[in-house]
Amino acid sequence: MPAIRTWLKSPLAIFTANAADARGGLVVQEGRIREVLALGERPRHPCEQIFDARDHVLLPGLVNTHHHFYQTLTRAWAPVVNQPLFPWLKTLYPVWARLTPRSLALASEVALAELLLSGCTTTADHHYLFPDGLDHAIDIQVEAVRKLGMRAMLTRGSMSLGQTDGGLPPQQTVQQGETILADSQRLIHSYHERGEGARIQIALAPCSPFSVTPQIMRASATLAETLDVRLHTHLAETLDEEDFCRQRFGLRTVDYLDSVGWLGPRTWLAHGIHFDAQEIARLGAAGTGICHCPTSNMRLASGICPTEELEAGGATIGLGVDGSASNDASNLLLEARQALYLQRLRYGAERITPQRVLGWATQGSARLLGRDDIGELAVGKQADLALFKLDALRFSGSHDPLSALLLCAADRADRVMVAGQWRVIDGQIEGLDVQRLIADHRQAAAALIAG
């Protein structure tokens, strides 16, 4: 039988990176976008299915480039509500060290479901905790991603510098370098998919300058080049981190990144707040990308990412929700709204537009993950789509549909498609018992805190 052609007909508004006329909608077949139609234009060939999108704003599937799925278990925990990053981490590390395979599975499923409902079709996750009994943490995440029918770049994080040796994390949360590298190779060989349409990919992600040794940073960079995968880490998130790098390595953060072989196009960094002009120029020239995490940066009072200067210098900007213990949500559309407002405080309303921020959440984020087959509505791209209705009370009286998504705080997609398959219909995830998931997840969260 020939593959079914589906016409998403005449959306209320549509976001395309090149601002092309696409008001006639899209034709999808075999998981790809086959036609992009101008207003009044009809498909070249008959379509077996027609979805009337007249009440929907149509976006490329959003792409999240930094998260910590496990942290959905420690949202809004009172002891850390008013703490900045370093005390926040020191308080939470012993709690997170009690993660179990079941609690991680539930945490991952909750994070993925929340992302999917916000219109996110591809996500990265940075998992760096492997306490006893959780050696196969990334394998657990792979299963959760497959269950939700999404795409993911799962990064094999690591911590190898414990408190005994001058690092921040407690000793029970760190691993030996040989263990980290061996598991990294196993995961890449077991799960990493290449080429267009990849569903599961693996990257290497030593956690941060204050939790890993330079040796594991260098070894990870070498392994990533050998096996052709990407690199990810936290960098320049706080002034405390900069002070740590100066005291321990005698270097600023970007100098340290360069010294361990990470300054290049294979790398994308979470946060990227505290850079000077010379460092911004070096990052841009090297092709190193930055994931902006506005809500987390505001919650922890870390600072504001210099997106304007970074983009002007040649760096790619994407968005990430960060972990749900510092956001405390996994909603990428709300993250885009936060980015709009935070960046306007720094650069003004004229320069930071809804279209620019939606570009960060789609095409920019896709580039951070090394992908050009997602994040854009164009012929040949993957049919990853998010459709939003503007029929709630808060949208009444709004006039520009695309701007209304962010300005009026849209937070839930009506429909979401991944690789041509509907994963969300009428605001509900296909095949997922959300109420049961919530009940199980709440129980696991309570048990984790109780110890």
C-alpha positions as CSV (number, residue, x, y, z in Angstrom):
1,M,0.0,0.0,0.0
2,P,1.2,3.5,-0.7
3,A,2.1,5.6,2.3
4,I,-0.7,7.8,3.6
5,R,-0.4,11.5,2.8
6,T,-1.8,13.9,5.4
7,W,-2.6,17.6,4.7
8,L,-2.5,19.9,7.8
9,K,-4.7,22.5,6.1
10,S,-4.7,26.3,6.4
11,P,-3.4,26.9,10.0
12,L,-4.4,30.0,11.8
13,A,-0.7,30.9,11.9
14,I,2.6,29.1,11.1
15,F,6.2,29.7,12.2
16,T,8.8,29.1,9.6
17,A,12.4,30.1,10.1
18,N,12.7,31.8,6.7
19,A,9.3,33.6,7.1
20,A,8.0,31.9,3.9
21,D,4.3,31.9,3.1
22,A,3.1,28.6,4.5
23,R,-0.5,29.5,5.4
24,G,-1.8,26.8,3.1
25,G,-0.3,24.3,5.5
26,L,1.9,21.2,5.2
27,V,1.7,17.8,3.6
28,V,3.2,15.0,5.6
29,Q,4.1,11.5,4.3
30,E,6.3,8.7,5.7
31,G,7.4,10.8,8.6
32,R,8.6,13.8,6.6
33,I,7.3,17.1,5.4
34,R,6.7,16.7,1.6
35,E,5.1,20.0,0.7
36,V,4.9,23.5,2.3
37,L,1.9,25.3,0.8
38,A,1.2,29.0,0.3
39,L,-2.1,30.5,1.2
40,G,-4.7,29.3,-1.3
41,E,-2.4,26.6,-2.7
42,R,-3.5,22.9,-2.8
43,P,-1.3,19.8,-2.6
44,R,0.1,18.5,-5.9
45,H,-1.2,15.0,-5.2
46,P,-4.4,13.7,-3.4
47,C,-4.2,13.4,0.4
48,E,-5.9,10.5,2.1
49,Q,-6.2,12.5,5.4
50,I,-6.9,16.2,5.9
51,F,-6.6,17.8,9.3
52,D,-8.3,21.2,9.4
53,A,-5.8,23.4,11.3
54,R,-7.8,26.7,11.0
55,D,-7.9,27.0,14.8
56,H,-4.3,26.1,15.4
57,V,-1.0,27.9,15.5
58,L,1.6,25.5,13.9
59,L,5.2,25.4,15.1
60,P,8.1,23.0,14.4
61,G,8.4,20.6,17.3
62,L,10.3,22.5,20.0
63,V,13.8,21.2,20.9
64,N,15.0,21.2,24.6
65,T,18.8,21.2,24.9
66,H,19.4,20.9,28.6
67,H,17.5,19.0,31.4
68,H,18.0,16.7,34.3
69,F,15.0,14.4,34.3
70,Y,15.7,13.0,37.7
71,Q,15.1,16.4,39.3
72,T,11.3,16.2,38.8
73,L,11.4,14.3,42.1
74,T,12.7,17.3,44.1
75,R,10.6,20.2,42.8
76,A,10.0,23.1,45.2
77,W,11.8,21.4,48.1
78,A,11.7,23.8,51.0
79,P,15.3,23.6,52.2
80,V,16.7,24.8,48.8
81,V,14.0,27.2,47.7
82,N,16.1,30.3,48.6
83,Q,19.6,29.0,48.0
84,P,22.0,29.9,45.1
85,L,23.7,27.2,43.1
86,F,26.6,25.9,45.3
87,P,24.6,25.6,48.6
88,W,21.6,24.3,46.6
89,L,23.8,21.5,45.1
90,K,25.4,20.6,48.4
91,T,22.0,20.3,50.1
92,L,20.5,18.2,47.2
93,Y,23.4,15.9,46.4
94,P,22.8,13.5,49.3
95,V,19.1,13.3,48.4
96,W,19.8,12.6,44.7
97,A,22.3,9.9,45.8
98,R,19.3,7.8,46.9
99,L,17.9,7.5,43.4
100,T,16.7,4.0,42.4
101,P,16.0,2.5,39.0
102,R,12.2,2.8,39.6
103,S,12.4,6.5,40.8
104,L,14.5,7.4,37.8
105,A,12.1,5.7,35.4
106,L,9.2,7.6,36.9
107,A,11.1,10.9,37.0
108,S,12.1,10.5,33.4
109,E,8.6,9.7,32.2
110,V,7.2,12.7,34.0
111,A,9.7,15.0,32.5
112,L,9.2,13.7,29.0
113,A,5.4,13.8,29.3
114,E,5.5,17.4,30.5
115,L,7.8,18.4,27.7
116,L,5.7,16.6,25.1
117,L,2.5,18.4,26.3
118,S,4.4,21.7,25.9
119,G,5.0,21.0,22.2
120,C,8.6,19.6,22.7
121,T,9.4,16.7,20.4
122,T,13.2,16.4,20.9
123,T,15.0,16.8,24.2
124,A,18.5,16.4,25.6
125,D,19.0,15.2,29.1
126,H,22.2,15.5,31.3
127,H,22.3,12.6,33.7
128,Y,25.4,12.5,35.9
129,L,24.4,10.5,39.0
130,F,25.2,6.8,39.1
131,P,24.9,5.6,42.8
132,D,25.1,1.9,43.7
133,G,22.3,0.1,41.8
134,L,21.9,2.7,39.2
135,D,24.7,1.7,36.8
136,H,22.2,1.5,33.9
137,A,20.6,4.9,34.4
138,I,20.8,5.9,30.7
139,D,19.3,2.6,29.6
140,I,16.3,3.4,31.8
141,Q,16.0,6.8,30.1
142,V,16.2,5.2,26.7
143,E,13.1,3.1,27.5
144,A,11.2,6.1,28.8
145,V,11.9,8.0,25.6
146,R,10.8,5.1,23.5
147,K,7.6,4.8,25.5
148,L,6.7,8.4,24.9
149,G,7.6,8.2,21.2
150,M,9.9,11.2,21.3
151,R,13.5,11.9,20.2
152,A,16.3,12.4,22.7
153,M,20.0,13.2,23.0
154,L,20.8,11.4,26.2
155,T,24.1,12.6,27.6
156,R,26.2,10.2,29.7
157,G,27.2,12.6,32.5
158,S,29.7,12.0,35.1
159,M,31.3,13.2,38.4
160,S,34.8,12.2,39.3
161,L,36.0,15.0,41.6
162,G,34.5,14.5,45.1
163,Q,34.7,16.5,48.3
164,T,37.8,14.6,49.5
165,D,39.7,15.8,46.5
166,G,38.5,19.4,46.6
167,G,35.3,19.0,44.5
168,L,31.7,19.8,45.4
169,P,29.9,16.5,45.3
170,P,30.0,13.9,48.1
171,Q,32.2,10.9,47.6
172,Q,29.3,8.5,47.2
173,T,28.2,10.3,44.0
174,V,31.5,10.1,42.1
175,Q,32.8,7.4,39.8
176,Q,36.3,6.3,38.6
177,G,37.4,7.5,35.2
178,E,37.7,3.9,33.8
179,T,34.1,3.2,34.8
180,I,32.9,6.4,33.2
181,L,34.7,5.8,29.9
182,A,33.8,2.1,29.6
183,D,30.1,2.9,30.2
184,S,30.2,5.8,27.7
185,Q,31.5,3.5,25.0
186,R,28.9,0.8,25.8
187,L,26.1,3.3,25.5
188,I,27.3,4.8,22.2
189,H,27.7,1.4,20.7
190,S,24.3,0.2,22.1
191,Y,22.1,3.2,21.3
192,H,23.5,6.0,19.3
193,E,21.7,6.4,16.0
194,R,23.1,8.4,13.1
195,G,21.7,10.3,10.2
196,E,18.3,11.9,9.5
197,G,15.4,10.8,11.6
198,A,17.5,9.5,14.5
199,R,15.4,8.8,17.6
200,I,18.0,8.1,20.3
201,Q,21.5,9.7,20.3
202,I,24.2,9.7,23.0
203,A,26.6,12.5,24.0
204,L,29.4,12.6,26.6
205,A,28.8,15.1,29.4
206,P,31.2,15.4,32.4
207,C,29.1,17.5,34.7
208,S,31.1,20.7,35.5
209,P,34.5,22.1,36.4
210,F,33.8,21.7,40.1
211,S,32.7,18.0,39.9
212,V,35.1,16.3,37.4
213,T,38.8,16.1,36.9
214,P,40.7,17.6,33.9
215,Q,41.7,14.0,33.1
216,I,38.1,12.9,32.5
217,M,37.4,16.0,30.5
218,R,40.3,15.3,28.2
219,A,39.5,11.6,27.9
220,S,35.9,12.4,27.1
221,A,36.9,14.8,24.4
222,T,39.2,12.2,22.8
223,L,36.5,9.5,23.0
224,A,33.9,11.9,21.5
225,E,36.2,12.6,18.5
226,T,37.0,9.0,18.0
227,L,33.4,7.9,18.1
228,D,32.0,11.1,16.5
229,V,29.5,12.1,19.2
230,R,28.9,15.5,20.8
231,L,30.1,17.0,24.1
232,H,28.1,18.8,26.8
233,T,28.8,20.4,30.2
234,H,27.8,23.2,32.5
235,L,30.0,26.2,32.1
236,A,30.1,29.9,33.4
237,E,26.9,29.5,35.3
238,T,27.9,31.4,38.4
239,L,30.7,33.6,39.7
240,D,31.4,30.9,42.3
241,E,32.3,28.5,39.4
242,E,34.6,31.1,37.9
243,D,36.3,31.5,41.3
244,F,36.7,27.8,41.6
245,C,38.4,27.6,38.2
246,R,40.8,30.4,39.1
247,Q,41.7,28.8,42.4
248,R,42.0,25.2,41.2
249,F,43.3,25.5,37.7
250,G,44.6,29.1,37.5
251,L,42.3,29.7,34.6
252,R,39.0,31.4,33.7
253,T,36.3,29.0,32.5
254,V,36.8,29.4,28.7
255,D,40.6,29.0,29.2
256,Y,39.9,25.8,31.1
257,L,37.6,24.6,28.4
258,D,40.3,25.1,25.8
259,S,43.0,23.5,28.0
260,V,41.0,20.2,28.1
261,G,40.3,20.1,24.4
262,W,36.6,21.1,24.5
263,L,36.6,24.5,22.6
264,G,35.1,23.4,19.3
265,P,32.0,22.8,17.2
266,R,31.3,19.4,18.9
267,T,30.5,21.1,22.2
268,W,27.4,22.8,23.5
269,L,27.4,24.4,27.0
270,A,24.6,24.9,29.5
271,H,24.1,28.4,30.8
272,G,27.1,30.4,29.5
273,I,26.5,33.5,31.6
274,H,29.8,34.9,32.8
275,F,31.9,35.4,29.7
276,D,33.9,38.5,28.8
277,A,34.1,39.9,25.3
278,Q,37.3,38.0,24.4
279,E,35.8,34.7,25.5
280,I,32.6,35.3,23.6
281,A,34.7,35.9,20.4
282,R,36.6,32.7,21.1
283,L,33.4,30.7,21.6
284,G,31.9,32.0,18.4
285,A,35.1,31.4,16.3
286,A,35.2,27.8,17.6
287,G,31.6,27.1,16.8
288,T,30.7,26.2,20.4
289,G,27.0,26.6,21.2
290,I,25.2,27.9,24.2
291,C,22.0,26.6,25.8
292,H,20.2,29.5,27.5
293,C,18.2,28.4,30.6
294,P,16.4,31.6,31.8
295,T,14.1,30.3,34.4
296,S,16.8,28.3,36.3
297,N,19.2,31.3,36.0
298,M,16.5,33.5,37.6
299,R,15.5,31.0,40.2
300,L,19.1,30.5,41.4
301,A,20.0,34.2,40.8
302,S,22.9,33.1,38.6
303,G,22.8,36.0,36.0
304,I,21.7,36.6,32.4
305,C,23.1,34.9,29.4
306,P,24.6,37.4,26.9
307,T,22.7,36.0,23.9
308,E,23.1,39.1,21.7
309,E,26.8,39.2,22.0
310,L,27.1,35.5,21.6
311,E,25.1,35.4,18.4
312,A,26.9,38.4,17.0
313,G,30.1,36.5,17.7
314,G,29.0,33.5,15.8
315,A,27.7,31.2,18.5
316,T,24.4,29.3,18.2
317,I,21.8,29.9,20.9
318,G,19.3,27.3,21.9
319,L,16.9,26.9,24.9
320,G,16.7,24.5,27.8
321,V,14.4,24.1,30.7
322,D,17.2,22.8,33.0
323,G,16.4,20.5,35.9
324,S,13.1,20.6,37.6
325,A,14.7,21.4,40.9
326,S,15.6,24.8,39.7
327,N,12.9,25.6,37.2
328,D,10.6,23.9,38.6
329,A,8.9,22.8,35.4
330,S,9.6,20.9,32.2
331,N,7.6,23.2,29.9
332,L,9.6,24.5,26.9
333,L,7.0,26.9,25.6
334,L,6.9,28.7,29.0
335,E,10.7,28.7,28.9
336,A,10.6,30.5,25.6
337,R,8.3,33.1,27.2
338,Q,10.7,33.6,30.0
339,A,13.6,34.0,27.6
340,L,11.7,36.7,25.8
341,Y,11.2,38.7,28.9
342,L,14.5,38.2,30.6
343,Q,16.4,39.0,27.4
344,R,14.3,42.1,26.8
345,L,15.5,43.4,30.2
346,R,19.0,43.2,28.9
347,Y,18.6,44.2,25.3
348,G,15.3,46.0,24.9
349,A,11.9,45.1,23.3
350,E,12.9,45.9,19.7
351,R,15.7,43.4,19.5
352,I,14.2,40.4,21.3
353,T,11.1,39.4,19.4
354,P,8.8,36.4,19.8
355,Q,10.0,35.2,16.4
356,R,13.6,35.3,17.5
357,V,13.0,33.4,20.7
358,L,10.9,30.8,18.9
359,G,13.9,30.4,16.6
360,W,16.1,29.6,19.6
361,A,13.6,27.0,20.7
362,T,13.5,25.3,17.4
363,Q,16.2,25.7,14.8
364,G,18.8,27.1,17.2
365,S,18.3,24.2,19.6
366,A,18.4,21.7,16.8
367,R,21.8,23.1,15.7
368,L,23.1,22.7,19.3
369,L,22.4,19.0,19.0
370,G,24.1,18.8,15.6
371,R,20.8,18.3,13.7
372,D,19.5,19.9,10.6
373,D,16.6,17.5,10.0
374,I,14.4,18.9,12.8
375,G,13.4,22.3,14.2
376,E,12.2,23.7,10.9
377,L,9.1,23.5,8.7
378,A,10.6,22.8,5.3
379,V,10.3,20.2,2.6
380,G,12.4,17.1,3.5
381,K,12.5,17.9,7.2
382,Q,11.2,15.5,9.8
383,A,7.4,15.8,10.5
384,D,7.8,16.9,14.1
385,L,5.1,19.5,14.7
386,A,3.3,21.2,17.6
387,L,-0.2,22.7,17.2
388,F,-1.7,25.2,19.7
389,K,-5.2,26.5,20.1
390,L,-5.9,30.0,21.3
391,D,-9.4,29.4,22.6
392,A,-8.7,29.8,26.4
393,L,-9.9,32.9,28.2
394,R,-6.4,34.4,28.5
395,F,-6.2,34.6,24.7
396,S,-9.5,36.5,24.3
397,G,-8.8,39.8,22.5
398,S,-5.4,38.8,21.2
399,H,-4.7,39.7,17.6
400,D,-1.3,38.3,16.4
401,P,-1.5,34.5,16.9
402,L,2.3,33.9,17.0
403,S,3.0,36.6,19.5
404,A,0.0,35.5,21.6
405,L,1.6,32.1,22.1
406,L,4.3,33.8,24.2
407,L,2.7,37.0,25.4
408,C,-0.5,35.4,26.6
409,A,1.4,32.4,28.1
410,A,0.3,29.3,26.0
411,D,1.5,26.3,28.0
412,R,-0.1,23.2,26.5
413,A,-0.2,21.9,22.9
414,D,-3.5,20.6,21.5
415,R,-1.7,18.3,19.1
416,V,1.9,17.1,18.8
417,M,3.3,15.0,16.0
418,V,6.6,13.2,16.0
419,A,7.9,11.6,12.8
420,G,4.5,11.9,11.2
421,Q,2.7,10.2,14.1
422,W,0.3,11.9,16.5
423,R,1.6,11.7,20.0
424,V,-0.7,14.2,21.6
425,I,-4.4,14.5,20.5
426,D,-6.8,17.0,22.1
427,G,-4.2,17.8,24.8
428,Q,-3.8,14.2,25.9
429,I,-0.7,11.9,25.3
430,E,-1.7,8.8,23.4
431,G,-1.5,5.6,25.5
432,L,-0.3,7.3,28.7
433,D,-2.3,7.0,32.0
434,V,-1.2,10.4,33.3
435,Q,-3.1,10.1,36.6
436,R,-1.5,6.8,37.4
437,L,1.9,8.3,36.5
438,I,1.3,11.3,38.8
439,A,0.3,9.0,41.7
440,D,3.4,6.8,41.4
441,H,5.7,9.7,40.9
442,R,4.5,11.5,44.0
443,Q,5.0,8.4,46.0
444,A,8.5,8.1,44.7
445,A,9.3,11.7,45.4
446,A,8.1,11.4,49.0
447,A,10.2,8.3,49.5
448,L,13.3,10.0,48.1
449,I,13.1,12.9,50.4
450,A,12.3,10.8,53.4
451,G,15.3,8.7,52.8
